Amino acid sequence: MPAAPDEGARLGRSAGEALRRAAELLRAAGCGTPRLDAEVLLAHVTGRSRESLLARPEGALTAGEDLAYEEAVVRRAGGWPLAYITGRREFFSLDLEVGPGVLIPRPETELLVEVAVALASPPVARSGPGLVLADIGTGSGAVAVALASLLPGVVIYATDTSEAALEVAERNVKRLGLGGRVRLRRGDLLDALPVPVDGVVANLPYVADPDWEGLPREVRDFEPPGSLRGGPDGLDLFRRLAAGLPAYLLPGGFVCLEVGPGQAGPVARLLLETGVFETVARHLDLAGHERVVSARSGESAARSGGCATRSGAPATRSGAPAMRSGAPAMRSGAPAMRSGAPGRY
């Protein structure tokens, strides 16, 4: 008697039919990019590229693939973020692991990395093995590994309070071969740092309480609230971080912070009120929104002892022209965003 055929070997629908039906379901569920999401999910389930699936729409799925695809589409229609279903998200052309409990990296956060790289690169700053940066609230490690890949020789301390997030970040760091330069630390904001640093980069929670209910369902109901909510005006953690900067930032050091709508001005004032910074700038994203605030400590802070010192490490000095607070925002020359996923707003 012949053996029963393996469930995964039996044929299901064609790729074209499965995609058509999935796109219809996702569109009816209110998904903003139904066809794209359907293609990404089918590529994930089958292990084939989107291009190969589209080139042969008549190709049949196995019964196992068909079932797994149907389950993935149902989850997406129910609001699950696409990145949580596939377990992957691209950031700065790096393939990163993500999952529930970890904030999904956004394309707009690439501007934060670009500004930090510019501030950490010659002739603006000392570079090389002696330069030490901090990524505060690292989550999946996206910002830290992007910085490490773009700034050879630089050491980055990546901190977070979430053990689950740090476990994901550790796998991303190891898989990308950056374990020697991205050093993970668990702790609250700057308190997790073992030494003062030349630059602080942070994508802190900045969603204000009144704005919480207005977030897309896939953000509000699925991503970790602790990585999103920033208190009544969204600035709770910015105030705490700013207060700690004089003790952890070396003279001539810089800070780069991602901010939400309407927050660039208040955050710039918080930084100036520390007495450490003489230059503050606001940077526009591709949509024309003030997305990043950067600042650098000046000579007066270094002379007065307003910044930290790191034993054996020369203080960094900025050779760049000073930027005036309130000056016109600078537009990033970054490439167009590659993901259609919504941001926090």
C-alpha positions as CSV (number, residue, x, y, z in Angstrom):
1,M,0.0,0.0,0.0
2,P,1.6,3.3,-1.0
3,A,2.4,5.8,1.7
4,A,0.2,8.8,2.2
5,P,1.5,11.9,0.5
6,D,3.3,14.4,2.7
7,E,1.0,17.3,3.6
8,G,3.6,19.8,2.6
9,A,4.0,18.1,-0.8
10,R,0.3,18.3,-1.9
11,L,-0.5,21.3,-4.1
12,G,-2.4,24.3,-3.0
13,R,-3.5,27.4,-4.8
14,S,-1.3,29.1,-7.4
15,A,0.9,32.0,-6.3
16,G,-1.2,34.4,-8.3
17,E,-4.5,33.3,-6.9
18,A,-3.2,33.3,-3.3
19,L,-1.8,36.8,-3.8
20,R,-5.0,38.1,-5.3
21,R,-7.1,36.7,-2.5
22,A,-4.7,37.9,0.2
23,A,-4.7,41.5,-1.2
24,E,-8.5,41.5,-1.2
25,L,-8.6,40.4,2.5
26,L,-6.0,42.9,3.6
27,R,-7.7,45.7,1.7
28,A,-11.0,44.9,3.3
29,A,-9.3,44.9,6.7
30,G,-8.0,48.5,6.1
31,C,-4.4,47.7,5.4
32,G,-2.7,50.6,3.8
33,T,-0.5,48.6,1.5
34,P,-2.5,45.4,0.8
35,R,-0.8,44.1,-2.3
36,L,2.8,44.9,-1.1
37,D,2.1,43.2,2.3
38,A,0.6,40.2,0.5
39,E,3.7,39.8,-1.6
40,V,6.1,40.2,1.3
41,L,4.2,37.6,3.3
42,L,4.1,35.1,0.5
43,A,7.9,35.5,0.0
44,H,8.4,35.0,3.7
45,V,6.3,31.8,3.8
46,T,7.8,30.2,0.7
47,G,11.4,31.4,1.1
48,R,11.3,32.7,-2.5
49,S,11.8,36.3,-3.7
50,R,8.9,38.5,-4.6
51,E,10.3,38.8,-8.1
52,S,10.3,35.1,-8.6
53,L,6.8,34.7,-7.3
54,L,5.5,37.5,-9.6
55,A,7.4,36.1,-12.6
56,R,5.6,32.7,-12.2
57,P,2.1,33.5,-10.8
58,E,0.9,30.1,-12.1
59,G,3.3,28.2,-9.9
60,A,1.5,26.2,-7.3
61,L,2.1,26.4,-3.6
62,T,2.4,23.3,-1.5
63,A,-0.5,22.7,0.8
64,G,1.8,23.5,3.8
65,E,2.8,26.8,2.2
66,D,-0.8,27.6,1.4
67,L,-1.9,27.0,5.0
68,A,1.0,29.0,6.5
69,Y,0.3,31.8,4.1
70,E,-3.4,31.9,5.0
71,E,-2.5,32.1,8.7
72,A,0.0,34.9,8.1
73,V,-2.5,36.9,6.1
74,V,-5.1,36.5,8.9
75,R,-2.7,37.8,11.4
76,R,-1.8,40.8,9.3
77,A,-5.5,41.5,8.7
78,G,-6.0,41.4,12.5
79,G,-3.5,44.2,12.9
80,W,-0.2,42.4,13.5
81,P,2.7,44.5,12.2
82,L,4.3,43.0,9.1
83,A,7.7,43.0,10.7
84,Y,6.5,40.9,13.7
85,I,5.1,38.3,11.3
86,T,8.2,38.0,9.2
87,G,10.5,38.6,12.1
88,R,12.7,40.9,10.0
89,R,13.0,44.6,9.2
90,E,15.5,46.4,7.0
91,F,17.3,49.5,8.4
92,F,20.1,51.3,6.6
93,S,20.3,48.3,4.3
94,L,20.9,46.0,7.3
95,D,18.7,43.0,7.7
96,L,17.6,43.0,11.4
97,E,15.6,40.6,13.6
98,V,12.6,42.1,15.3
99,G,9.7,40.7,17.2
100,P,7.0,41.4,19.8
101,G,8.3,43.4,22.7
102,V,10.8,45.3,20.6
103,L,10.1,48.6,18.8
104,I,10.1,48.2,15.0
105,P,12.8,50.4,13.4
106,R,11.3,53.2,11.3
107,P,12.7,54.6,8.0
108,E,12.6,58.1,9.4
109,T,15.0,57.1,12.2
110,E,17.7,56.8,9.5
111,L,18.0,60.6,9.6
112,L,19.0,60.3,13.3
113,V,21.9,58.0,12.2
114,E,22.9,60.3,9.3
115,V,23.2,63.3,11.6
116,A,25.1,61.4,14.2
117,V,27.5,60.1,11.6
118,A,28.1,63.6,10.2
119,L,28.9,64.9,13.7
120,A,31.2,61.9,14.5
121,S,33.2,62.1,11.3
122,P,36.3,64.2,10.4
123,P,36.8,67.1,10.1
124,V,34.0,67.8,12.6
125,A,35.2,65.4,15.3
126,R,38.1,63.2,16.3
127,S,37.5,59.7,14.8
128,G,39.0,56.3,15.1
129,P,39.4,53.7,17.9
130,G,39.2,56.4,20.7
131,L,35.8,57.7,19.8
132,V,33.0,56.3,22.0
133,L,29.3,56.8,21.4
134,A,26.1,55.8,23.2
135,D,22.8,54.6,21.8
136,I,20.3,55.2,24.5
137,G,17.2,53.0,24.3
138,T,18.6,50.7,21.7
139,G,15.7,48.3,21.3
140,S,16.6,46.0,18.4
141,G,20.0,47.6,18.2
142,A,19.1,49.2,14.8
143,V,20.8,52.6,15.5
144,A,23.8,51.1,17.2
145,V,24.6,48.6,14.4
146,A,24.0,51.2,11.7
147,L,26.4,53.6,13.5
148,A,29.0,50.8,13.9
149,S,28.7,49.8,10.2
150,L,29.2,53.4,9.1
151,L,31.9,54.5,11.5
152,P,34.7,51.9,11.5
153,G,36.7,51.7,14.7
154,V,34.1,53.6,16.8
155,V,32.8,51.9,20.0
156,I,29.1,52.2,20.8
157,Y,27.5,51.4,24.1
158,A,23.9,50.5,23.5
159,T,21.6,50.6,26.5
160,D,18.1,49.6,27.3
161,T,16.0,48.7,30.3
162,S,14.3,45.8,28.5
163,E,16.0,42.4,28.8
164,A,13.9,41.1,25.9
165,A,15.0,44.0,23.7
166,L,18.7,43.4,24.6
167,E,18.4,39.7,23.7
168,V,17.2,40.7,20.2
169,A,19.9,43.4,19.9
170,E,22.5,40.9,20.9
171,R,21.5,38.5,18.1
172,N,21.6,41.4,15.6
173,V,25.0,42.5,16.8
174,K,26.5,39.0,16.6
175,R,25.0,38.2,13.2
176,L,26.4,41.4,11.7
177,G,29.8,40.7,13.3
178,L,29.9,43.8,15.4
179,G,30.2,42.3,18.8
180,G,33.6,43.8,19.4
181,R,32.4,47.4,18.9
182,V,28.7,47.4,20.0
183,R,28.6,46.8,23.7
184,L,25.2,46.2,25.2
185,R,24.3,47.4,28.7
186,R,21.1,47.1,30.7
187,G,20.1,50.1,32.7
188,D,18.2,53.4,32.8
189,L,19.2,56.0,30.2
190,L,22.7,57.3,30.8
191,D,23.1,55.4,34.1
192,A,23.9,52.2,32.2
193,L,27.1,53.8,30.7
194,P,30.4,52.6,32.2
195,V,32.3,55.8,31.0
196,P,31.6,59.3,29.7
197,V,31.2,59.4,25.9
198,D,31.9,61.6,22.9
199,G,28.3,61.4,21.6
200,V,24.9,60.5,22.7
201,V,22.3,59.3,20.2
202,A,18.7,58.4,21.3
203,N,15.4,57.6,19.8
204,L,13.4,58.0,23.1
205,P,9.7,57.4,23.6
206,Y,8.0,60.7,22.6
207,V,4.3,60.0,22.0
208,A,2.3,62.4,24.2
209,D,-0.5,60.9,26.3
210,P,-3.3,62.8,24.3
211,D,-2.0,61.4,21.1
212,W,-1.9,57.7,22.2
213,E,-5.4,56.7,21.1
214,G,-4.8,58.3,17.7
215,L,-1.9,56.1,16.7
216,P,-2.5,53.4,14.1
217,R,-3.9,50.2,15.6
218,E,-0.8,48.1,14.6
219,V,1.4,50.5,16.6
220,R,-0.8,51.1,19.6
221,D,-2.0,47.6,20.2
222,F,1.1,45.6,19.3
223,E,4.3,47.5,19.9
224,P,5.7,48.0,23.4
225,P,4.1,51.1,25.0
226,G,7.2,51.7,27.1
227,S,9.1,52.3,23.8
228,L,6.5,54.8,22.6
229,R,4.8,56.7,25.4
230,G,6.6,59.8,26.7
231,G,4.2,61.2,29.3
232,P,1.8,64.1,29.2
233,D,3.7,66.1,26.6
234,G,6.0,63.3,25.3
235,L,9.1,64.8,26.9
236,D,9.4,63.0,30.2
237,L,12.5,61.0,29.2
238,F,14.1,64.0,27.3
239,R,14.1,66.0,30.6
240,R,15.8,63.2,32.4
241,L,18.3,62.6,29.7
242,A,19.2,66.3,29.4
243,A,19.7,66.5,33.2
244,G,22.2,63.7,33.0
245,L,24.2,64.8,30.0
246,P,26.7,67.1,31.9
247,A,27.9,64.1,33.8
248,Y,28.3,61.7,30.8
249,L,29.2,63.8,27.8
250,L,32.8,64.8,27.2
251,P,33.8,68.4,26.3
252,G,33.2,69.0,22.6
253,G,30.8,66.0,22.6
254,F,27.4,65.9,20.8
255,V,23.9,64.7,21.3
256,C,21.4,63.7,18.6
257,L,17.7,63.1,19.5
258,E,14.8,62.0,17.4
259,V,11.6,64.0,18.2
260,G,8.0,64.0,17.4
261,P,5.8,66.8,15.9
262,G,6.1,70.1,17.7
263,Q,8.8,68.9,20.0
264,A,12.0,70.2,18.3
265,G,11.8,73.6,19.9
266,P,11.1,72.4,23.5
267,V,13.9,69.8,23.2
268,A,16.3,72.4,21.9
269,R,15.5,74.6,24.9
270,L,16.0,71.6,27.3
271,L,19.5,71.1,25.9
272,L,20.4,74.8,26.1
273,E,19.2,75.0,29.7
274,T,21.8,72.4,30.7
275,G,24.5,75.1,30.2
276,V,26.6,72.5,28.3
277,F,25.7,73.3,24.7
278,E,26.5,76.3,22.6
279,T,25.2,75.0,19.3
280,V,21.8,73.5,18.6
281,A,20.3,72.5,15.2
282,R,17.0,71.1,14.0
283,H,17.0,68.7,11.0
284,L,14.1,68.1,8.6
285,D,13.1,64.6,7.4
286,L,12.1,64.0,3.8
287,A,8.5,64.9,4.6
288,G,9.7,68.4,5.8
289,H,9.1,67.7,9.5
290,E,11.6,68.6,12.2
291,R,12.7,65.1,13.1
292,V,16.1,65.4,14.8
293,V,17.6,67.9,17.2
294,S,21.4,67.9,17.6
295,A,23.7,69.9,19.8
296,R,27.4,70.1,20.6
297,S,29.1,71.3,23.8
298,G,31.3,74.3,23.3
299,E,34.6,75.6,24.5
300,S,33.1,77.5,27.4
301,A,31.6,74.2,28.8
302,A,35.0,72.5,28.4
303,R,36.8,75.3,30.2
304,S,34.3,75.6,33.0
305,G,34.2,71.9,33.7
306,G,30.6,71.6,32.7
307,C,31.3,68.4,30.8
308,A,32.5,65.0,32.0
309,T,36.1,63.8,31.5
310,R,37.2,60.3,30.6
311,S,40.6,59.2,32.0
312,G,43.2,58.8,29.3
313,A,40.9,60.1,26.5
314,P,41.5,63.4,24.9
315,A,38.5,65.7,24.8
316,T,36.8,66.0,21.4
317,R,36.6,69.4,19.8
318,S,34.3,70.5,17.0
319,G,36.0,72.2,14.1
320,A,32.7,72.9,12.4
321,P,31.2,76.4,12.3
322,A,28.8,77.1,15.2
323,M,25.1,76.6,14.5
324,R,22.7,79.1,16.1
325,S,19.7,77.9,18.0
326,G,16.6,78.8,15.9
327,A,18.5,78.8,12.6
328,P,16.7,77.4,9.6
329,A,16.4,73.6,9.8
330,M,18.6,71.5,7.6
331,R,17.2,69.1,5.1
332,S,18.6,65.6,5.0
333,G,20.0,64.3,1.7
334,A,19.0,60.8,2.7
335,P,17.7,58.5,0.0
336,A,13.9,58.0,-0.1
337,M,12.4,55.9,2.6
338,R,12.1,52.3,1.6
339,S,9.3,51.2,3.8
340,G,5.6,52.1,3.7
341,A,5.2,51.3,7.4
342,P,3.7,54.1,9.5
343,G,5.9,55.9,12.0
344,R,4.8,56.6,15.6
345,Y,2.7,59.4,14.0
